[in-house]
Amino acid sequence: MEPVEYPINGELDLHLFQPREVKPLVEDYLEACLEKGILEVRVVHGKGKGVLARTVHHTLERMDIVESYEPAASPRGGWGATVVRLKA
């Protein structure tokens, strides 16, 4: 499988990716955002059964560059998305 270019704009929609790709994708994407000076990122994982959200949160908990994260406000996806704040 060839690499896919994805815009680094502070929003990562995981609906486009396979579950096995999520952990490294989130890590790489957040690192790229930090390099660009983007300190708030919205990760869209969907609502479903919460499996993908738990994978994202578990990944975030292990990353030194993550200052905090929380469910997005209702207009930005509610519990179907997570807002991540990165350390400056």
N, C-alpha and C positions, 0 to 999 in steps of 0.2 A: 504494500500500500504506500502510495506517495504522500509526502507531507502536504497538509492543507494550510494555505495562508489564511489567517484569521485576523481581522482588524483589532488593534490594541486601542480600544476607545473607552474602557471602563465598564464594559458590559459583556459578560460571557454567558451565552445561551447553550446549555449542555444538551438540549434536545437534539442537537445535530451530531452528537458523538455517541460512541458505544460505551457502555458502563465500564469496561476495562480500561478505557482511555481517560476516565475522569480524574483520578488522583494525579498522574503526571501532567495532565492538561491544566488543572487548577494551579498546580505549583508553578509551571512554566509561565502561564498567563499572568499570575500575580507578580512574578519576578519581572516580566516585561512591562507591566503597568508601573511598577516602582521605578524602573529605569527611565520611563517616560515622565515621571513625576505625577502620575495618577495615583492618588492616595485613597480614593473611595471607589470601590468596584462592586457592581451588582452581578451576582452569579444566579442565573435562572436555572433552577433544577426541577421545577414542576412540583405539583402537590402529590399526586399518586399515593403510594403507600409510605412514602417518606424514606425509602431506602437510599435514593440518590442524595437527598438532603443530609442524611446521616453520614454518608461517605464524604460529602463536601465538608461538613462540620468536623469530622474526624481529621481530615487533611488539614484544615485551617488550624486546629488545635496544636498541630505538630510543627507549624511554620513560625520561625522566629520573626519574620517580617510582618506578621499579622498583629495589629494592636488590639482589634476587637471585631466582633461580627454579631449580627442580629437579623431576625426576619425583616424583610423589607416592609415598608409602610403599605397599606392597602392599595393605594394607587400605583405602586411600583412592583406589585406582584404578591404582596402579603406573604403567607408562609410558603408560597411557591418560589420564592427567591430569597437570597441572603445578601445583605449589604455588608461588605468587608471594608474595614479601615486598616490601612497599612501604616507602618511606622515610617516617619519621615527620615 
